[in-house]
Amino acid sequence: MSAATGDKYEWLGLPLKSLVAILIGVVLLGLYIGVLLFGENSIPVLNKLKNEENYLNKKRQEIKISNQKLQKEYFELLQLSE
């Protein structure tokens, strides 16, 4: 028991109020880490968005190439009609 602080409840040499504060802090930190890992801004969501970005970039490149071919064909047809 701690006679200096007047706190009669101790555990592992710490006053009960300190232990409760530490416990609350640990729980809140755990919740925060849980939200980071599994929430709407989580790592799986980030990976999904990166995969979607890669897919869209590939699709954009394919459409760009297709557009170039179609423009070439269009201008060739314009030249033939003149």
C-alpha angles and dihedrals in degrees: 000000000000113000094175096061097035089229107133096191118076136157124187088356094300127110115252092244091057092049091051091049091049091048092051090048092051092048092049091048089050091051091049092051090047091054090049092052101038108015129098091279093047134136095258089052090050091051091047090052092049090052090048090049091052091049092049092048090053091047091049091052091050091050091047091054091046090050091051091053092048093048091050091050091046094052091046090053090048090053091049092052093053 
